[in-house]
Amino acid sequence: MTIQLKIPDIACSACVNTVTQAIKSVDANATVEADKKTKIVKVQSQQSEEEIKEVIAKAGYPAA
């Protein structure tokens, strides 16, 4: 399933890395594309959208 999220707090490469690692902690095979300019994160994952949002929020980057 492909999930697209707007994450307003993504501002740098470290932010992108943190979000990517959070997603991969619940789905090691997830594909994550994050654009710090548009603040859009696209996730290809077997996990639910709610679970993805939850781990990103726990990492300090809640979805809008």
FENJO-V301246 format. One record per residue. N is the residue number from 1. RES is the residue in three letters. PSI is psi in whole degrees, -180 to 180 (none if undefined). OMEGA is omega in whole degrees, -180 to 180 (999 if undefined). Layout:
# FENJO-V301246
N:RES:PSI:OMEGA, N:RES:PSI:OMEGA
This chain:
# FENJO-V301246
1:MET:139:178, 2:THR:130:-179, 3:ILE:135:176, 4:GLN:125:-177, 5:LEU:147:173, 6:LYS:120:-178, 7:ILE:94:-173, 8:PRO:-25:-175, 9:ASP:-2:178, 10:ILE:120:-177, 11:ALA:-15:-175, 12:CYS:176:180, 13:SER:-35:178, 14:ALA:-38:177, 15:CYS:-46:180, 16:VAL:-44:180, 17:ASN:-42:-180, 18:THR:-46:180, 19:VAL:-44:-180, 20:THR:-46:-180, 21:GLN:-37:178, 22:ALA:-44:180, 23:ILE:-44:-179, 24:LYS:-17:178, 25:SER:-24:178, 26:VAL:-17:177, 27:ASP:95:-176, 28:ALA:-24:-178, 29:ASN:6:-179, 30:ALA:147:173, 31:THR:126:-176, 32:VAL:127:174, 33:GLU:119:-179, 34:ALA:135:179, 35:ASP:110:-176, 36:LYS:-18:178, 37:LYS:-46:-179, 38:THR:-13:-178, 39:LYS:23:180, 40:ILE:134:176, 41:VAL:125:176, 42:LYS:130:-177, 43:VAL:128:172, 44:GLN:111:-173, 45:SER:158:174, 46:GLN:-12:-180, 47:GLN:159:180, 48:SER:158:178, 49:GLU:-40:180, 50:GLU:-43:-180, 51:GLU:-41:178, 52:ILE:-47:179, 53:LYS:-40:-178, 54:GLU:-47:-179, 55:VAL:-34:177, 56:ILE:-43:179, 57:ALA:-41:179, 58:LYS:-29:178, 59:ALA:-5:178, 60:GLY:13:-177, 61:TYR:71:-178, 62:PRO:141:178, 63:ALA:147:179, 64:ALA:none:999
